[in-house]
Amino acid sequence: MLKLNGSVHVFASNGLANVVCFTQKSKHISGLINWAVRKGLKYEKWNLTDSIITRSSHSKYDNFKFDFKRLSPSNKVIKSLYFEYLSNFLSIYQNIFHFVPEYGAHFLQLNSKVHSFIESKISPDEEKIEFLISLNAGLSRLYGQTFSVCTNILYNYCPVQNHSLLGIGSSNLALLNFSRFYEKVIGEEFIPDKILELRKIDVDRELVYFKDDQLELSEFYQNEFINLVDFNGSPKAVPVVPFFSARDGFKSGNRINISVPLIAIFSCNTLSWNLLTLTHELSHLQVRGCLSHIWPDPNDEVEINYVKELLKDPKTNVRNYLDYAKELIGTAVIWINETNNGVFDFSRLKGKKLSPKFTTRLLIDIDETITHIFDFLYFYDGDINKYLRSIWASWITIPYIEDRIEDYIVRTGTAILSDNLHEKDWAKFVEVQLLKWFRILRKDSNHSYYKIALDHFRNKQFKKRIINKITARIPLIVFTRTFLYSTKISGKVNKELKVYSDHSNKEGYRLIVREFDMRDGPITNPFSFLNEFSKDQYSSEKNSLWILSHLSFITFKIGDK
């Protein structure tokens, strides 16, 4: 343990050099350097005269050697992009080797997946080109933000202007740790792979089919079909590359890139810029992986006709559980299309011959809806209070979406219904909950979006349309609950080994904001941690730095698998 007295001033930093010590005593300097050497930490020493750096020295670089397979793609565009990738990867990996070797395995896995994808005979060249362009953009941002300011610091420069001296390297590690933890608790459950495997499992129980205006679910939604599959393969997904962006905000890019708004560096202590929003973007990748096995190719008549046959007579034609997933999604496509055509009454479905229209626009809608349900069930544990406060605090930061408020209300209502299908009059339940919480949020904040939301419920026509649109998404709720949700996975997601009971018998952390007390060791669950500490009303750079620092040292112990 390093013991410091009052003559050593210690500062925290967002940089890869995340601790800065200032002292005038040579014995303290020697003690700090010896401690860093014993711990295997990199350091840089500056000598100051009248606040001017007159001399500097730093820890030695380790000898770096990396043997790797080099491909030679025949496609010239792919070859050029591939060599650009190698340059980006080797630059990052060399710095990881020197400064944060514990992340080496993550990037070696990334490199392995990239090479497998490039060598694939199945994926078309266009897909490989798109992938490499996106990957190179993400890696260059990650390198520029994480390793641009590392030893020798005086000769490097961070592209993030407000943090140009020491950079934001440790904050980037916080994002990487968050993503790795998500991969541990969700990614390693291989949900998309299990969905595909369900094609091998014949239906062995009575299923619910939404024929005409029938919406009776009974206890059916409590089935967890994902648990029928025992999958022991390796994940096909490439490890994600997270980075900060002043332009993109929270966004999941093409298969691999995850961006976080730059403002989160000094505002992630608030609900509006809570890093828990990352779960939504990471979950999009899971949901898209699942839909890729279910959504038919719009240009493939055979695939489309197969789904149409399932919908025509599901009791006869649905043979396995993947068929049932396709039938549920197909039903949702029909219903959503009908509600999009205007004010729609579900009683009109009876006897009406309808055919699904699988459009890209509808796929985006369904992807977004399922991801919201997935997020609500797993990462908010069905807590309406936490969910509504969090997502709407995030949405009010998005400018010029007044004309899309109805869509956001529908997503919210669909998500909260997913854990309340036991309600006899679920439509009334959703209406009461939304009206109640919009009034509370309007009272807490005078934002115009809350007023627009309340006005929608005061207008009978708008309210009816919203309830009909939520109704049209019930097949998506049933799909998410029965195919993507598992109580076993939820237990892993919400398990925190460092949560204790205090004198009031309420669960909570013994951590105190802005105090770095590591008595109990690092946190083990970033989701629980952020739910506890990222709910302030106003931004605080100090509180945000404290949060990011804790996320930089997550312990990956998530209990028995």
C-alpha positions in Angstrom: 0.0 0.0 0.0 1.2 3.5 -0.8 1.0 5.9 2.2 1.0 9.6 1.5 1.2 12.4 4.0 0.2 16.0 3.8 3.3 17.2 2.0 2.3 15.2 -1.1 -0.6 16.7 -3.1 -2.5 14.2 -5.1 -4.9 14.9 -8.0 -7.1 12.6 -10.1 -7.1 12.9 -13.9 -9.2 11.6 -16.8 -6.0 10.7 -18.6 -4.2 7.4 -18.9 -1.8 8.9 -16.3 -4.8 9.2 -14.0 -3.0 10.1 -10.8 -0.8 13.3 -10.5 1.4 13.7 -7.4 3.2 17.0 -6.4 5.9 17.1 -3.8 9.1 19.0 -3.1 10.8 16.2 -1.1 13.2 13.9 -2.8 12.4 11.0 -0.4 8.7 11.1 -1.4 9.7 11.2 -5.1 11.8 8.1 -4.6 9.1 6.4 -2.7 6.5 7.1 -5.4 8.8 5.8 -8.2 9.8 2.7 -6.2 6.1 2.0 -5.5 5.2 2.4 -9.2 8.0 0.0 -10.2 6.9 -2.6 -7.7 3.4 -2.4 -9.0 4.4 -2.6 -12.6 2.9 0.9 -13.2 4.2 3.4 -15.8 5.2 6.8 -14.5 6.6 10.1 -15.8 8.6 12.5 -13.6 8.7 16.2 -14.2 11.1 18.7 -12.6 9.5 22.1 -12.2 11.1 25.5 -11.8 8.7 28.4 -11.4 5.9 26.3 -12.9 8.1 25.5 -16.0 9.1 21.9 -16.8 12.9 22.0 -16.9 13.5 18.2 -17.1 11.6 15.0 -17.4 12.1 11.3 -17.2 9.9 8.2 -17.4 9.7 4.5 -16.9 11.3 2.3 -19.5 9.4 0.8 -22.4 9.2 -3.0 -22.5 10.5 -4.8 -25.6 7.5 -5.2 -27.9 7.3 -8.1 -30.3 4.1 -9.3 -31.9 3.8 -12.2 -34.4 0.8 -12.0 -36.5 -0.7 -13.5 -39.7 -0.8 -11.0 -42.6 -3.5 -11.6 -45.2 -3.3 -10.5 -48.8 -6.9 -10.0 -50.1 -7.4 -10.2 -53.8 -9.9 -7.3 -53.8 -7.7 -4.1 -53.9 -10.1 -2.0 -51.8 -10.3 -4.6 -49.1 -6.5 -5.0 -49.2 -6.0 -1.2 -48.7 -8.5 -1.1 -45.9 -7.0 -4.2 -44.3 -3.5 -2.7 -44.2 -5.0 0.4 -42.7 -6.6 -1.8 -40.1 -3.2 -3.5 -39.3 -1.6 -0.1 -38.8 -4.4 1.0 -36.4 -4.4 -2.3 -34.5 -0.6 -2.5 -34.1 -0.5 1.1 -32.8 -3.2 0.4 -30.2 -1.8 -3.0 -29.3 1.8 -1.7 -28.8 0.5 0.9 -26.3 -1.7 -1.7 -24.6 1.3 -3.9 -24.2 3.2 -1.1 -22.5 0.6 0.6 -20.4 -2.5 -1.6 -19.8 -1.5 -5.2 -20.6 -4.6 -6.5 -18.9 -6.6 -5.4 -21.9 -4.4 -7.4 -24.4 -6.7 -10.5 -24.5 -9.7 -8.3 -25.5 -7.9 -6.8 -28.5 -6.3 -10.1 -29.5 -9.8 -11.6 -29.7 -10.8 -8.6 -31.8 -7.9 -9.2 -34.2 -8.8 -12.9 -34.5 -12.5 -12.1 -35.3 -11.5 -9.5 -37.9 -9.1 -11.9 -39.7 -11.8 -14.7 -39.6 -14.3 -12.3 -41.1 -11.9 -11.1 -43.9 -11.1 -14.7 -44.7 -14.8 -15.7 -44.8 -16.0 -17.1 -48.1 -19.6 -16.4 -47.2 -19.6 -12.7 -46.5 -19.7 -10.6 -49.7 -16.9 -8.1 -50.5 -19.3 -5.1 -50.0 -20.0 -6.2 -46.5 -16.3 -6.5 -45.7 -15.5 -3.1 -47.1 -18.3 -1.5 -45.0 -17.1 -3.3 -41.9 -13.4 -2.3 -42.4 -14.3 1.3 -43.0 -16.4 1.4 -39.8 -13.8 -0.5 -37.8 -10.9 1.8 -38.9 -12.9 4.9 -38.0 -13.6 3.4 -34.5 -10.0 2.3 -33.9 -8.5 5.6 -35.0 -10.8 7.4 -32.5 -10.0 5.0 -29.7 -6.3 5.3 -30.3 -6.4 9.1 -30.6 -8.4 9.5 -27.3 -6.8 6.7 -25.2 -3.1 6.7 -26.1 -2.4 10.1 -27.7 -1.3 11.4 -24.3 1.0 8.8 -22.8 4.7 8.7 -22.1 6.4 10.9 -23.3 3.4 13.2 -22.4 5.3 16.4 -23.2 5.6 15.4 -26.9 2.0 14.2 -27.3 -1.3 15.9 -27.7 -4.9 14.9 -27.0 -7.4 15.8 -29.7 -10.0 16.5 -27.0 -9.3 20.2 -26.4 -10.6 20.5 -22.9 -8.4 17.6 -21.8 -5.3 18.3 -24.0 -2.7 18.0 -21.2 -3.3 14.5 -19.8 -6.0 13.2 -22.2 -9.0 11.0 -21.4 -7.3 7.6 -21.5 -8.7 6.3 -18.2 -12.2 7.5 -19.2 -11.9 5.4 -22.4 -10.9 2.4 -20.3 -14.1 3.0 -18.3 -16.2 2.6 -21.5 -14.2 -0.4 -22.5 -14.7 -2.0 -19.0 -18.4 -1.3 -19.2 -18.6 -2.9 -22.6 -16.6 -5.9 -21.5 -18.9 -6.4 -18.5 -21.9 -6.3 -20.8 -20.2 -9.0 -22.9 -19.7 -11.1 -19.7 -23.2 -11.0 -18.5 -25.1 -10.8 -21.8 -22.8 -11.5 -24.8 -21.5 -14.8 -23.3 -25.0 -16.1 -23.1 -25.0 -16.3 -26.9 -28.6 -15.1 -27.3 -28.6 -14.7 -31.1 -26.9 -18.1 -31.5 -29.5 -19.7 -29.3 -32.3 -18.2 -31.3 -30.9 -19.8 -34.4 -30.5 -23.2 -32.6 -34.2 -23.1 -31.7 -34.9 -24.2 -35.3 -33.8 -27.7 -34.2 -36.2 -27.9 -31.3 -39.8 -29.0 -32.1 -42.7 -27.3 -30.4 -43.7 -29.3 -27.4 -46.4 -27.2 -25.8 -49.5 -25.1 -26.5 -48.5 -21.8 -28.0 -50.4 -18.5 -28.2 -51.4 -17.2 -31.6 -52.8 -13.8 -32.1 -55.6 -14.5 -34.5 -58.1 -11.7 -35.3 -58.6 -9.6 -32.2 -57.6 -12.3 -29.7 -55.2 -10.9 -27.1 -55.5 -13.4 -24.3 -52.1 -14.4 -22.9 -52.9 -16.0 -19.6 -49.5 -17.1 -18.1 -47.9 -17.9 -21.4 -45.5 -14.9 -21.5 -43.6 -16.5 -18.5 -42.1 -19.1 -20.8 -38.4 -18.8 -21.4 -37.6 -20.6 -24.6 -34.0 -19.5 -24.7 -33.4 -21.9 -21.8 -34.3 -24.8 -24.0 -30.9 -24.4 -25.8 -27.6 -25.6 -24.4 -25.1 -23.7 -26.6 -21.4 -24.0 -25.9 -20.0 -22.4 -29.0 -17.9 -19.3 -29.4 -19.5 -15.9 -30.0 -19.6 -14.8 -33.6 -19.8 -11.1 -32.8 -16.7 -8.9 -32.9 -15.8 -7.2 -29.5 -17.0 -3.6 -29.7 -14.9 -0.5 -29.9 -16.3 2.2 -27.6 -15.2 5.9 -27.8 -16.3 9.4 -27.1 -17.8 11.6 -29.8 -18.8 15.3 -29.8 -21.0 14.6 -32.8 -22.7 11.2 -32.6 -23.9 11.0 -29.0 -25.0 7.6 -27.7 -25.1 5.5 -30.9 -24.3 1.9 -32.0 -22.6 1.9 -35.3 -22.2 -0.8 -37.9 -21.7 -4.0 -35.9 -18.8 -2.8 -33.8 -18.5 1.0 -33.0 -20.2 2.4 -29.9 -20.1 6.1 -29.4 -20.7 8.1 -26.2 -21.3 11.8 -26.1 -18.2 13.8 -25.1 -20.3 15.8 -22.6 -20.6 12.6 -20.5 -17.0 13.1 -19.3 -18.2 16.0 -17.1 -21.9 15.1 -16.9 -22.2 11.3 -16.4 -23.2 12.0 -12.8 -26.6 13.1 -14.2 -29.6 11.1 -15.4 -29.5 12.9 -18.7 -26.0 11.7 -19.5 -25.9 8.5 -17.5 -23.6 5.9 -19.0 -26.2 3.3 -18.3 -27.6 4.5 -21.7 -24.8 2.4 -23.2 -26.8 -0.8 -22.3 -29.4 0.3 -24.9 -26.8 0.8 -27.7 -25.1 -2.5 -26.8 -28.4 -4.3 -26.7 -29.2 -3.1 -30.2 -26.3 -5.4 -31.4 -27.9 -8.3 -29.6 -31.4 -7.7 -31.0 -30.1 -7.1 -34.5 -28.2 -10.4 -34.3 -31.5 -12.2 -33.3 -33.6 -10.5 -36.0 -31.0 -11.5 -38.6 -32.2 -15.1 -38.1 -35.9 -14.1 -38.2 -36.5 -11.2 -40.5 -36.8 -12.5 -44.1 -34.7 -11.0 -46.9 -37.2 -8.6 -48.7 -35.7 -9.6 -52.0 -36.1 -13.4 -51.3 -39.6 -14.6 -52.3 -39.0 -18.0 -50.8 -38.2 -16.6 -47.3 -41.2 -14.2 -47.5 -43.6 -16.9 -48.6 -42.4 -19.1 -45.8 -43.4 -16.5 -43.2 -46.7 -16.0 -45.0 -47.5 -19.7 -44.7 -46.7 -19.6 -41.0 -49.1 -16.7 -40.6 -51.8 -18.4 -42.7 -52.2 -21.4 -40.5 -49.8 -21.2 -37.5 -51.2 -24.2 -35.6 -50.4 -26.5 -38.5 -47.3 -24.8 -40.0 -45.3 -23.8 -36.9 -43.2 -26.8 -36.3 -40.2 -25.5 -34.3 -39.6 -22.6 -32.0 -37.8 -20.5 -34.6 -40.9 -20.8 -36.7 -42.9 -19.4 -33.8 -40.5 -16.5 -33.4 -41.0 -15.7 -37.1 -44.8 -16.0 -36.7 -44.8 -13.5 -33.8 -42.6 -11.0 -35.7 -44.8 -11.4 -38.8 -47.9 -10.8 -36.8 -46.3 -7.6 -35.4 -45.4 -6.5 -38.9 -49.1 -6.7 -40.0 -50.5 -5.0 -36.9 -48.0 -2.2 -36.9 -48.5 -1.6 -40.6 -52.3 -1.4 -39.9 -51.9 1.1 -37.1 -49.6 3.2 -39.2 -52.3 3.5 -41.8 -54.4 5.7 -39.5 -56.6 5.4 -36.5 -57.1 1.7 -36.2 -59.6 -0.4 -34.3 -58.4 -4.0 -33.6 -62.0 -5.3 -33.9 -61.7 -4.7 -37.6 -59.1 -7.5 -37.9 -61.7 -10.2 -37.8 -62.0 -12.0 -41.1 -59.7 -9.6 -42.8 -56.9 -11.1 -45.0 -53.7 -9.3 -44.3 -50.2 -9.8 -45.6 -46.9 -8.7 -44.0 -44.8 -6.0 -45.7 -41.2 -6.3 -44.6 -39.8 -2.9 -45.1 -36.5 -1.4 -43.8 -38.4 1.4 -42.0 -40.4 -1.2 -40.1 -37.4 -3.2 -39.3 -35.8 -0.2 -37.6 -39.1 0.4 -35.7 -39.2 -3.2 -34.5 -35.5 -3.3 -33.6 -36.0 -0.1 -31.5 -39.1 -1.4 -29.8 -37.6 -4.8 -28.9 -34.4 -3.1 -27.6 -36.4 -0.9 -25.3 -38.2 -4.0 -23.9 -34.9 -5.8 -23.5 -33.4 -2.8 -21.7 -36.4 -2.4 -19.4 -36.5 -6.0 -18.3 -32.8 -6.6 -17.9 -31.1 -3.3 -16.9 -34.0 -1.6 -15.1 -35.3 -4.9 -13.6 -38.9 -3.8 -14.6 -38.7 -0.7 -12.4 -41.0 1.9 -14.0 -39.8 4.7 -11.9 -36.1 4.2 -12.7 -36.8 3.5 -16.4 -39.1 6.5 -17.1 -36.9 9.0 -15.3 -33.8 7.7 -17.0 -34.9 7.4 -20.6 -36.9 10.7 -20.7 -34.0 12.6 -19.0 -31.9 11.3 -21.9 -34.5 12.1 -24.5 -35.0 15.7 -23.5 -31.4 16.4 -24.5 -32.3 15.6 -28.1 -33.3 18.7 -30.0 -36.1 19.1 -32.5 -38.1 15.9 -31.9 -41.4 17.5 -31.0 -43.1 15.7 -34.0 -41.8 12.4 -32.8 -42.9 12.5 -29.1 -45.8 10.1 -29.9 -43.2 7.5 -31.1 -41.3 7.9 -27.8 -44.5 7.5 -25.8 -45.4 4.3 -27.7 -41.9 2.9 -27.0 -42.2 3.8 -23.3 -45.7 2.3 -22.9 -44.7 -0.9 -24.8 -41.6 -1.4 -22.6 -43.5 -0.9 -19.2 -46.3 -3.2 -20.4 -43.8 -6.0 -21.0 -43.5 -6.7 -17.2 -47.2 -6.1 -16.5 -49.1 -8.4 -18.8 -50.8 -9.9 -15.8 -52.9 -6.7 -15.5 -56.5 -7.5 -16.4 -57.1 -4.1 -18.1 -53.5 -3.6 -19.3 -54.5 -0.7 -21.6 -55.9 1.2 -18.7 -52.8 0.3 -16.6 -50.5 1.7 -19.3 -52.6 4.9 -19.7 -52.6 5.5 -15.9 -48.9 4.9 -15.5 -47.9 7.1 -18.4 -50.2 9.9 -17.3 -49.0 9.7 -13.7 -45.3 9.8 -14.6 -45.6 12.5 -17.2 -47.2 14.7 -14.6 -44.4 13.9 -12.1 -41.7 14.6 -14.7 -43.5 17.8 -15.8 -43.5 18.9 -12.2 -39.8 18.2 -11.8 -38.8 19.8 -15.1 -40.5 22.5 -17.2 -39.3 20.9 -20.5 -41.7 21.3 -23.4 -41.5 17.6 -24.3 -43.4 16.7 -21.1 -46.1 19.2 -21.9 -46.5 17.7 -25.4 -46.7 14.2 -23.9 -49.4 15.3 -21.5 -51.3 17.1 -24.3 -51.3 13.8 -26.3 -53.2 12.1 -23.4 -55.7 15.0 -23.1 -56.6 14.5 -26.7 -58.9 11.5 -27.0 -57.9 10.8 -30.6 -54.2 10.9 -29.9 -54.7 8.7 -26.8 -56.6 6.1 -28.7 -54.0 6.0 -31.4 -51.2 5.6 -28.9 -53.0 2.7 -27.1 -53.6 1.0 -30.5 -49.9 1.4 -31.4 -48.9 -0.2 -28.1 -51.5 -3.0 -28.7 -50.0 -3.6 -32.1 -46.6 -4.3 -30.4 -47.9 -6.9 -28.0 -46.5 -9.7 -30.3 -43.1 -8.0 -29.9 -43.5 -8.1 -26.1 -44.3 -11.8 -26.2 -41.4 -12.4 -28.5 -39.0 -10.6 -26.2 -40.3 -12.1 -23.0 -40.4 -15.7 -24.3 -37.3 -15.7 -26.6 -34.8 -13.1 -25.3 -35.5 -13.0 -21.5 -34.2 -15.4 -18.9 -34.4 -15.1 -15.2 -31.0 -16.7 -15.0 -29.4 -14.0 -17.2 -31.3 -11.3 -15.3 -29.8 -12.6 -12.0 -26.3 -12.1 -13.5 -27.1 -8.7 -14.8 -28.4 -7.4 -11.5 -25.9 -9.1 -9.2 -23.4 -6.8 -7.3 -20.9 -8.4 -5.0 -20.1 -5.1 -3.4 -23.5 -4.0 -2.2 -24.0 -4.0 1.5 -26.8 -3.4 4.0 -26.5 -0.3 6.1 -28.1 0.5 9.5 -31.4 1.2 7.8 -31.4 -2.3 6.3 -31.5 -0.9 2.8 -29.1 -2.1 0.2 -26.5 0.3 -0.9 -22.8 1.1 -1.4 -20.5 2.2 1.4 -18.9 4.5 -1.1 -18.9 8.3 -0.6 -18.9 10.5 -3.7 -15.5 12.2 -4.3 -13.8 9.9 -1.8 -11.5 7.2 -3.1 -11.9 4.6 -0.4 -10.9 1.2 -1.8 -11.4 -0.8 1.5 -13.9 -3.0 -0.1 -12.1 -3.2 -3.4 -13.4 -2.2 -6.9 -17.0 -2.4 -7.8 -18.1 -5.5 -9.6 -21.3 -4.4 -11.4 -21.3 -1.1 -13.4 -25.1 -1.3 -13.9 -25.9 -1.3 -10.2 -23.2 1.4 -9.5 -24.5 3.8 -12.2 -28.1 3.3 -11.0 -27.0 4.4 -7.6 -24.6 7.3 -8.4 -25.6 8.7 -11.8 -28.9 10.4 -10.9 -28.0 14.0 -10.1 -29.9 16.9 -11.6 -26.9 19.1 -12.4 -23.5 18.3 -14.0 -20.4 18.0 -11.9 -17.0 17.4 -13.4 -15.7 16.2 -10.1 -18.5 13.7 -9.5 -18.2 12.5 -13.1 -14.5 11.9 -12.7 -15.2 10.0 -9.5 -17.7 7.8 -11.4 -15.4 7.2 -14.4 -12.5 6.4 -12.1 -14.5 3.6 -10.4 -15.6 2.2 -13.8 -11.9 2.1 -14.8 -11.2 -0.4 -12.1 -14.2 -2.8 -12.4 -13.6 -6.3 -11.0 -14.9 -8.9 -13.3 -16.4 -11.3 -10.7 -20.0 -11.9 -11.6 -20.8 -15.0 -9.6 -21.3 -18.5 -10.7 -22.2 -19.0 -14.4 
